[in-house]
Amino acid sequence: MKKIIMVTATALMLTSVLGACGMNNKGKNNLGQESRKNMTNVNYNNRTNDLGYNNINNPTINENTRMDVADAAARKVTDLKEVKSATVITTDNNAYVAATLEGGESMKLTREIEKKIADAVKSTDSSINHVYVSTNPDFGDRMRGYADQINKGNPVSGFAKEFSETIRRVFPSNR
């Protein structure tokens, strides 16, 4: 007797569950047609304009972008009397410089020092149009990490998105 009650109860529960799922299909075919009528064109082209900026004036890096450690540029920047050390990474026509100034954190990055650094970088690579300089210690740590990854031969695609986000945070708008 207990077996019959259990089988009947299980059958009722199964019927209820399946019936409830079937109610969800009401109007389902119309939803597909409605969705197709209201489709939006999406453009996945991540290319930037000739200034190296996307439509919201932020530097962009994508997985197809050239990303190199510019050791010669870093040496030229370090040769400046105001600069203690530097890491330079280039992407297409941009150079990103993480510099430590001789006076440490007490020395401020002035427009004059920034221009000297930019001129030093551009003197090593004529294809560089824009040079972005930061003396932020956290940015310096990240740049050294990216440079290590590139020098080890790791694929840029593994950290390109992170690099791009870092650049957007440190250099939020076109100067």
Secondary structure, 3 states (H helix, E strand, C coil): CHHHHHHHHHHHHHHHHHHHHHHCCCCHHHHHHHHHHCCCCCCCCCCCCCCCECCCCCECCCCCCCEEECHHHHHHHHCCCCEEEEEEEEECCEEEEEEEECCHHHCCCCHHHHHHHHHHHHHHCCCCCEEEEECCHHHHHHHHHHHHHHHCCCCHHHCHHHHHHHHHHHCCCCC
